[in-house]
């Protein structure tokens, strides 16, 4: 199975989402997987860390599902 997109949260039990994204960037097996951060966190500092770790979208909770799916579909269409 080919991974097309990752949707994760900053706050996760074993590893935070920013660290996970940094590890993805370091792993040459997954060079260009787009990452959406779906989270309650809104600090500019965390957003900057996410951007540095190649997070392409920062979606704040609560969110509108249709808007999220539209953004996901747009990104996946670019990859096709």
C-alpha positions in Angstrom: 0.0 0.0 0.0 1.3 3.4 -1.0 0.8 6.2 1.6 -0.7 9.3 -0.1 -1.2 11.6 2.8 -0.8 11.7 6.6 -3.4 13.3 8.9 -2.2 13.6 12.5 -2.5 15.6 15.7 0.2 17.4 17.6 -0.9 15.7 20.8 -0.4 11.9 20.5 0.4 9.4 23.2 3.9 8.1 22.3 5.2 10.7 20.0 4.0 14.2 19.3 3.0 15.0 15.7 5.8 17.5 15.1 8.4 14.9 16.1 6.7 12.3 13.9 6.9 14.8 10.9 10.6 15.4 11.6 11.2 11.7 11.5 9.3 11.3 8.3 11.4 14.1 6.7 14.6 12.3 7.9 13.4 8.9 6.4 14.3 8.8 2.7 11.7 6.1 2.2 8.9 8.7 2.6 10.3 11.8 0.8 7.2 13.7 -0.3 4.2 12.6 1.7 2.0 15.6 2.5 1.1 16.0 6.1 -2.0 17.7 7.5 -1.9 18.6 11.2 -5.4 18.4 12.7 -5.2 19.8 16.3 -6.5 22.1 19.0 -3.0 23.7 19.2 -2.9 27.1 17.7 0.4 28.7 18.8 2.6 30.4 16.2 5.6 28.6 17.6 4.1 25.1 17.0 2.9 26.1 13.6 6.4 27.3 12.7 7.9 24.0 13.9 5.3 22.2 11.8 6.2 24.2 8.8 9.8 23.4 9.3 8.9 19.7 9.5 7.0 20.1 6.1 3.5 20.2 7.5 1.5 21.6 4.5 -1.8 22.3 6.3 -2.6 23.2 9.9 -6.3 22.6 10.7 -7.7 23.7 14.0 -10.4 21.8 15.8 -13.3 22.0 15.7 -13.2 21.8 11.9 -15.7 21.6 9.1 -15.4 18.1 7.6 -16.3 19.2 4.1 -13.6 21.8 4.1 -11.0 19.3 5.3 -12.0 16.7 2.7 -11.9 19.4 0.0 -8.3 20.3 1.0 -7.3 16.6 1.1 -8.8 16.0 -2.4 -7.1 19.1 -3.7 -3.7 17.9 -2.5 -4.2 14.3 -3.7 -5.3 15.6 -7.1 -2.0 17.5 -7.4 -0.1 14.2 -6.7 -2.0 12.3 -9.4 
